[in-house]
Amino acid sequence: MLLLALASACQATDMNDVEKSIKDIKAEHESRLMAMPGVVSVGLGQDEAGNPIIVIGVENEEYSHTLTLPQELHSYPVRFQVMGTIKAQ
């Protein structure tokens, strides 16, 4: 019974560590990515299987083909999404 409780605690800690580390990775690279022409956002999301991913929003389809953007950051997949022009209100 004690082993089961310890295993559950370790799994919960591992999930928090995964979530924290993807947030840290996003924060580490966000300034550099946002400085690229055409990049309008950097966020977190999930793939079709529910795994964490980093989502880079680009202004239009052209930027997703012309920018040299990473396919992954520290083993987390990166996906691109056309967002359009974002204006502060």
N, C-alpha and C positions, 0 to 999 in steps of 0.2 A: 504494500500500500504506500509506503514511504517513497519507494522508487517511482511509482506512478505520479505522485505529487511532485517529486523533483523533476521528472521528465516534463510534466505540464508546465512547471515554472520556467524551465529552460526554453521550451518552445515559445512561451509568451515573451521571454526576454529576447530570443532570436528574432521574432517578428518585429519587436520594437527597434532592435538594432538595425534591421533591414530598412525599416521605414525611416529611421533617423539618418542612416548613411545615404540613402538616395536624396534626402533633403539637403544633407551636407554637400553632396556632389553637385546638386543643382545650384546651391548657393556659391560654391567654389567656381563654377564656370559661367554663371549667369551674366556677370558684367562683360566678359569677353564676347559671349554670344550676342548680347544685346547691342554691342558696339558694331556688329556686322551690318552692312547695308541690307535692308529688307527684312531683318529679324524684328518682329514686333512684340514677341512674348516668349517666355520660357516657363514651363509649368510641369506639373506631374500628372500622370494619368495611369491607365491600365490597358494592357493589351487584351485581345479576345479571350485569353485564358485567365485574366484577372491578375497577371503579373505586373509589378510596377515598371513604368517606363517614364522617360523624360520626353516632354512634348515641346517642340520648338515651333512657334507660330511665325509664319512668313507672310509678307504683305501680298504677294501674288505667286502664281504658279511658276513664273519665270525664275524667281529667286530660289525655289526649291531645286531647280536644275543647274543654276549657274554658281551658287555659293558652294564653297567647300565646307560642308557641315559634317560633323562626326556621325557615324552609324551607331556608335555606342559611347558611353562615358563610364569608365570604371566598371565595365561589364554590364551596365544597364542599357538596354536598347533605347535608341532615340528615334522618335517618329516626327514627321513634319506635318503641319496642318496649315493650309492657306486660311489666313484670318482676315485679309483685307487691311485697309488703312485704319489704324486705331487712333482716335483723337480724344484727348482729355476733355471732359465737360465741366 
